[in-house]
Amino acid sequence: MGEAADLLGVSADTVRRWVDAGRLSAARDEQGHRVIDGVDLAAFVRAQADDPDDRADESSARNRLRGIVTAVVKDAVMAQVDIQAGRFRVVSLMSREAVDDLGLTVGSVAIAVIKSTTVVVEKPPAHPDIRRNGS
């Protein structure tokens, strides 16, 4: 339950309530602990997801993270903007002019749109709370 809660950005109690309410399925392992199948968790996440803004259909970028600006550091030409989107920190380097034009300041809401030709995917160590197909 703990890793599922961490992946969903909620408390383990919230995950337990969702399981008890039938919103998320779980089984019991040999020790009687609740375990959530990875496929079921992925389906639950997809069902909960919504677009952070109305412009998702107007762009080929599908990775859109809505968050709050937590830091803006500007020099004469460039700027660094930090956005906290849920539990994820996104850092963008852009022109100072773009920051000023967008009115980005600490506390403002922003959407980080990520389009990359290179995405590195790593597999974390196995965790007993989530069963993965084939393991």
C-alpha positions in Angstrom: 0.0 0.0 0.0 2.9 2.3 0.8 4.5 2.3 -2.6 1.1 2.6 -4.3 0.4 5.6 -2.2 3.7 7.1 -3.0 3.2 6.6 -6.7 -0.3 8.2 -6.5 0.9 11.1 -4.3 -1.6 10.3 -1.5 -1.4 8.7 1.9 -1.5 4.9 2.5 -4.8 5.6 4.4 -6.3 7.1 1.2 -5.3 4.0 -0.8 -6.9 1.8 1.9 -10.1 3.8 1.7 -10.2 3.5 -2.1 -9.7 -0.3 -1.8 -12.4 -0.6 0.9 -14.8 1.5 -1.3 -14.1 -0.8 -4.3 -12.5 2.0 -6.4 -9.2 0.2 -6.5 -8.8 -3.6 -6.4 -6.3 -5.3 -4.1 -5.6 -8.9 -3.0 -4.0 -10.4 0.1 -0.5 -12.0 0.0 0.6 -15.0 2.0 1.1 -12.8 5.1 -2.3 -11.3 4.8 -1.0 -7.9 3.6 -2.9 -6.1 0.8 -1.2 -6.0 -2.5 -2.2 -4.1 -5.6 -1.6 -5.5 -9.1 0.5 -3.1 -11.2 -2.0 -3.4 -14.1 -4.9 -2.5 -11.8 -2.9 0.5 -10.4 -2.1 1.7 -13.9 -5.7 1.5 -15.0 -6.8 3.4 -11.9 -4.3 6.1 -12.6 -5.4 6.4 -16.2 -9.0 6.7 -15.1 -8.2 9.5 -12.7 -6.0 11.5 -15.1 -7.4 14.6 -16.8 -5.8 17.2 -18.9 -4.3 20.1 -16.9 -5.7 22.6 -19.4 -7.9 22.9 -22.5 -5.0 23.2 -24.9 -3.9 19.5 -24.8 -5.7 18.9 -28.1 -3.9 21.7 -29.8 -0.4 20.4 -29.2 1.6 17.2 -30.0 3.2 17.4 -26.5 1.3 15.0 -24.2 3.3 15.6 -21.1 1.6 18.5 -19.4 2.2 19.1 -15.7 0.2 21.8 -14.0 1.9 23.3 -10.9 3.0 26.3 -9.0 6.1 28.4 -9.6 8.3 28.0 -6.6 11.4 29.9 -7.8 12.4 32.3 -10.5 16.1 33.3 -11.0 16.8 35.8 -13.7 20.0 37.3 -15.1 20.4 39.8 -17.9 19.5 37.3 -20.7 18.3 34.0 -19.2 16.1 32.7 -16.4 15.5 29.5 -14.4 11.9 28.8 -13.4 11.1 26.0 -10.9 7.6 24.5 -10.9 6.3 22.1 -8.3 3.8 19.9 -10.1 2.4 17.5 -7.4 5.4 15.8 -6.0 7.5 16.5 -9.1 9.9 19.4 -9.5 10.3 20.7 -13.0 13.1 23.1 -13.9 13.0 25.2 -17.1 15.7 27.4 -18.5 14.3 30.1 -20.8 14.9 33.6 -21.8 14.3 36.4 -19.3 12.0 38.0 -21.9 9.8 34.9 -21.9 9.5 34.9 -18.1 8.6 38.6 -18.1 6.1 38.1 -21.0 4.4 35.2 -19.3 4.3 37.0 -16.0 5.9 34.1 -14.2 6.5 34.9 -10.5 6.7 32.8 -7.4 3.2 31.6 -6.5 1.8 31.8 -10.0 0.2 28.7 -11.6 2.0 27.4 -14.7 1.9 24.4 -17.0 5.2 22.7 -17.8 4.8 21.2 -21.3 7.5 18.6 -22.0 8.3 17.3 -25.4 11.5 15.3 -25.7 13.0 12.9 -28.2 15.0 11.3 -25.4 13.3 9.8 -22.3 15.3 7.6 -20.0 13.2 5.0 -18.3 14.7 3.1 -15.3 13.2 0.2 -13.4 13.3 0.6 -9.6 14.0 -2.3 -7.3 10.9 -4.6 -6.7 8.6 -3.6 -3.9 6.4 -6.2 -2.2 3.3 -4.0 -2.1 2.8 -4.0 -5.9 2.8 -7.1 -8.0 4.1 -6.8 -11.5 3.1 -9.1 -14.3 5.5 -12.0 -14.6 7.0 -11.5 -11.1 
